[in-house]
């Protein structure tokens, strides 16, 4: 602890602090060249700390600097690691090479996406669900589309989110002006309905106790918990939205990991076309986290309260704020949806599923309570009575393994870590070895260890 006894009074300390801050600020302003007269966006001032994943990266870099000779293994940010199948990259390469020819050159395309790709998405994922190609908007990824959807919604709407939830829903809502201030005591933003989704309610919100909002963000399979909503549960959600005149923003980015027959699209539920927008992505499905390609579905039947088609406004948003996804990426997307491409992609998805199985067996054998992991690449691990950032730091320091603290996904994520099955097989095996060694050595120090439960 730093001693401040050399100050004669609290006022002199305050004076010293003020002078120090002013001096520091003056120095920074001189270094940066002074200020403009532009006032900072008040919504950005509401944001709490850094966005979750860059903060994890920052801490990882600090750890590597501190331990330069260790191998850090990431079980954290859900980035894919396996090579994209050659059939797909070959088609992308051929398209790119053709751009150097008169015959093959392509400039701007349709902002909504290549017509052939839009039809392929509609046929492949929604063939039996009446989704038409004109309702498909190709994008540079689901996260970008979340922000475009927020431009569509505007600042005047009320929102509900699962708790825990993917942080981009909340942060983009703050930036667009839909929320109030952040309350440190509750870890929640004002004017947001947080719908608890935990073991106590089978990770599905109690809609009977959920107030009406204009918009409901819903992710299934869920990031971070790894749980997928059943057909019965999604029927309840759609009926809830219809009764309240709400719109569901349904994120299906992890649908390819569903194994038990649960719905992969909200449009499998009767009536959903009247109340739901669906966002999805090639990122986890095809390993396109760096290539960047996704899509959003806006049904023709989805209308504002005055009867105006929402698809018309989204068309205006897209054509104003976006010049279309890369034509090379779209060529890759089309290759993904060919019979050969789909077969090769499934083998990569199965690889990640096996990783997930290895981690799940390891964690359960240590007596940890593990949720999720059956229909998603993520495991949701409970560390009873602990702070998630503390557990994150402890595991990083002692095992050199990156995880994701559950509290980064909202107050409902406290006491949890999200652990990802995305990674190389040898890393999964080595991470399992390190975790076994660490927890077995110090088992008596951890109150959250049980007799070895594994609930899904």
N, C-alpha and C positions, 0 to 999 in steps of 0.2 A: 504494500500500500504506500502511495506517495504521501509524504508528510507536508502539511501546509502550515506548520506552526510559525513559519517566519512572517506570516501576515499578521498585522496587529489587530485587524477586525474583519468582519464579514464584508463590510463595505469596501475595504481596500482590496479584498479578494475579488469582489464583483467588478471593481474598477479595473483591476489587472486583467480579468477575463475579457471585459469589453474591449480594452485596448488591444489585447492579443488577437481577438477575433477580427477587429477592424483592421489591424495591421496585416493579418493574414489575408483578409478579403481584398484589401487594397493591392497587395502583392499579386493575388490571383487576377484581379481586374487588369492590372498593368501587363501581366504576362499574356492575357487573352485579348487585350486591346480595348477594354471597356465594355459597357453594356449597350444594348439597343433599348428602345422604348417599348418593345413588345412585351406584354404581360404573359406569363406562363399559363398554359391551359390548366384551368383549375381541376379538371378531371384527372389529369396526369399527376397532379399533386396528391390526389387521394390514394394512388396506388401504394400498396404496402410492400416495401423492400423491392428486391429484384425479382424478375420472373423466375420461377422455380428452377428450371433446368440450367440456365446460365449460372445461377448461384451454385448449383452442384458442380458445374464445370470449374468455377472459380476455386471452390474448395479442393477439388481434385488436383488442380494445378499447384495449389499451395502445398498439398501433401507430397506431390512428386518433387517439388523443390526441396522439401524437407527430407525426403527419402529418395534420393536420385538413383539408387541402385536396386530398388525393388520393382517387381512387376505388379502394377495395379490392374486388377480385374474389374471390369464394369458389369454389374448386374443392375444397372440403374436406368439411364435414359433409354427408352425403347428403340434404339437404332438397330437396324438390321446389319448383319455381318457377312452373310453368305453371298457369293458371286451371283449376279443375275444370270439366268440360263443363257447359253450361247445363241440359241435360236433367236432370242429376243434382242440381245445386243448386236447380233449380226444384221437384223432388219434395221436397227437404229443406225448402224454403221453404213449400211448400203444407202439409206436415205440421206445421211450426212454427206457421203461422197457424191451422191447425185446432185447435191446443191451446187457443186462446182461445174455442172454442165448446163447448157442452155435448156435442154429438154427437162432436166430434173429440178431446176431451180424453183423454189417457192418462197414468196415473201409473206406479207400479212395473210393470215387465214381468218376464218370467222371467229369472232370473240367468244362465241358459245362453244366452239370446238369443231373439229373436222366432222362432217356429216356421217362418214363411214364409221368413225369411232363412236359417235353418239348412238348410232343404231346398234353397234356391237355391244355397247354397255347395256342398252335397253334389252336386247335379246338374251345376253348371257346371264345377267343378274335378275332381270325382271320379266322374262319372257312370258310367264304365266300370270303376271300381275297387272297387265294393261298399261304399263308405263310406255309412253311413246317417245321416240327419239327427240322430238322437239321439246320435251320436258327435261332433257338431260343437258346440263351445262358443264362442259369440261373445264377444269381449272388446273392451277399449279399446286394443288394439294388442299386437304381438308382444312388445315389451319388458316390458310388464306381465305377460304370460303366462309369460315366462321366470321371473319372481319367484314366480308362483303354482306353477309346476312345481317350483321349489325348495322351497316349503312342502310340496308333495306328497312330494318325495324325502327331505327331512330332512337332518340333519347327519351321519348315520352311513354315507353312501354314498361310494364312490370314483368319481372322474370322470376322463375323458380329453377333451382338446380338440385341435382342429387348431392348429398353430402356424405362421403367425399365425392369430389368431381374433378374432371380435367380442368386445370386452372385457366385455360384460355377463354372458357365461357365467362367466368367472373371478370377476368382482367379486361377483356374486350368490352364487357358491359360497363365497367368503371370508366374506361376511356371514352366511350360514346356518350356517357352522361346519364345512364339509367339508374345508377345507385347513389346512395348517400355516402356518408363518411364511414371509415373503418373503425370499429370498436375494439380496442385492444383487449378488453376484458372477455368479450365473447368470441373474438377472432372472426367476426362477421361484418359484412357491409350492411348498412341500412338499406331498406327498400328492396332487399333480395330475400326471397323465401328459400330457406335451406331445408331440403327434404331429407331427413335422416335415412340412410340406407346402410344398415349394419346387420350383424348376426341376429339381433333382436327382432328384425322384421324380414329375414331372408333376403336382405339387400334390395328390397323393393319398398318404395315409400308408402306410408299409410295415407292414401288419398282421401279418406274420410275426414282426416284432420289437417288437410292441406288447403290453405286459402286459395281463392282464384287468382291467377295471374294471366297476363296477356300471352306470355311465352313460357314454354317449359323446355329446358335443355335436358335431353335424355340420351345417355350413351349405353349401348348394349351390343356386344359384350362390353362391360363397363371398364373404363380406365379411371381409377386404379385397381378396383376390387377384383376384377376378373370374372365377375358374375354376369350371366346372361338372363334376360327376362324371358319368362315362359310365354306361350301364346295366351294363356289365361290372364296373366299379368298385363300384357300389352293390350288385350281387349279392355281391361279396366282403365288403362291409361287413355286409350282412344275415346272411350265413352266419357271419361272425366273431361277431356278436352272439348268434346262435342257439347256436353252439358254446359260448360263454362264459356264456350265461344273462344277457346284458346288455340294457339298454334304450338305444335310440338316440333322442336328442332332435333331430329333423330340422327345421332352419330353412329354409323355402322362400320367404322374403319376396321374393326377386328372381326367382322362377320366370317371371314374365311377360316377362322379357328374353331368355329362352332362344330361340335361333334354329336350332340344328343338330339338333333332334330328341332331345336328351338328356332324361332323365326330369325332369319338373317336380314330381313327388311321389315320396316314398319308397315309396308304396303301389303304384307301377308294378312293384315288385320282388316276385316270389312269396315268401311267408313274412313279409313286412314287418309285416303286421298283428299278428303275434305278438310283435314285438320293438321297435316304433317308435311314438313320438308325433310328430305333425307340428304345427309352429307356422307360421302365415303371417299376412299383413297386407294391408290395403287401402292402406297408407301410400305405398309406391312404385308399386304397381299402379294406384292411382286418384288419387294426389295427396292422400291423406287424412292427411298428416303432422300437420296441425293439427286435423283433424276427429276423429281417433283411432278406429280400428276394425280389428279383427283376428279371428283364430279359431285354435282348437287342436282337433286331431282325436285322440281317445282311442278306439282300436278296442275292441270288446267282447272280442276274443280276447286282449288284453294282460292278463296275470295276474301276481300276485306269486308267490313261491316256494311259498306255501301254497295257491295256487289262487284266491285272492280277486281279483275283478276290479278293476283299477286305476281304471277309469272311475268306480266307485262312490266311491272316495276323492277323485278330482278333483271330482266333483259336490259332495261335502261341502266341499272347500276353496273352491270357487267360491261356493256359497250362503252360506258363512260370511264370506268376505272381500270380496265384491263384490255390488253391487246391480244389476249389468247395465250393458251399454253404453248410452249415450245413445240414446233412441228416435229422435231426429232423425238421429243418425249412422247408425242402422240403416236408416232410410228411405232415406238416401243410398246405403248399401251395396246395398240391394235395387234401386235405380235403376241402379247400376253394372252389375248382372248382367242387366239387360234387354238385348234385342238392340241397341237404339239406344245404350244406355250402353256396352256392350262395344265397339261400333264406334268411339265417340268416344274411349274410353280408349286404344284401340290407336293412334289417331292421335297422342295425347300421348306414348305410349311411343316411337313412331317418331321423334318430335321429339328426345327425349333420346338415342336411338340415333345420330342424325345428329350431335348434339353430341359424343358419344363418338368418332365417326369423325374429326371435325375435330381433336380433341385428340390422338388416336392418331397421325394423319398428321403433325402438328406435332412431337410428341415423337420419333417415329421418324426424322424428317428431320434432327433435331439430333444423331443418333447415340446416343440413349438406348435402352437395352433396355427394352421395354415388354411386360408380360405382361397377360393377362386382356383385358377389353374387348369380347370377341365375344358372350358370353352374359350380360353384366352391365353395369351403368352405370359400373363402376369400372375404372380402369387402375392397374396395379401396376408402378411405375417404379423401376428399379434404379440406384442411385448408388454404384457399386462403391468400397469403401474409405472411405465417408463415414458419419458418424453422422446418423441420420434427423432428429433435432431440429435439428442444425446446418444441414442442407440446408433444412429448413422455415424456419428463421430467416433464412437467406441469401436465399431466394427471396422471402420476405415483405418483407424490408428493401429489396431491390433492384428488385422488380417489383410489390410491393403485391398479391401473390396469396396467398390462403390455400390450403394443402394439408393433408394429414394425415400426420404422421410414422409410418412403419411400426412403429417400436418400441412405439408405443402399443397395438399389437395382439399384443404378445408378443415374446420374444427373436428369433423367426424373422423378424420384420419389420424388424430393423436393416438399414440401408443402402437401405431402400425408402421411397417416398412413395406414398400412395393419392391418386389424382386422380379427381375425380368429373365425370361428364357431366351432372349435374343443374345446370341454370342457364339463363339467357337466352341466346339465340343471339348477340346482339351482345357479350355478356360473353365467350362462348367465342372469338369472333373476336379480340376485343381481348386476351384472355389469351394466345392463340396468338402474336399480334404481339409482346407484351412478352417472352414466353419466347424467341422467335426472336432478338429484339434482344439480350437479355441473354446467352444462351449463345453466340451467334455472335461477340459482341464479346470474350468471355472464354474461348473454347473451349480454349485452351492451358493454362488453369489447372485444368481438370477432368479427372482421370485416368479417370473413369468413362465418358467419351464414347468411343464406338467408331465403326465405319464406318457405323453406322446400322442396327442390327438391330431386328427387331420380331417377337417370338415369341409365339404364342398357343396 
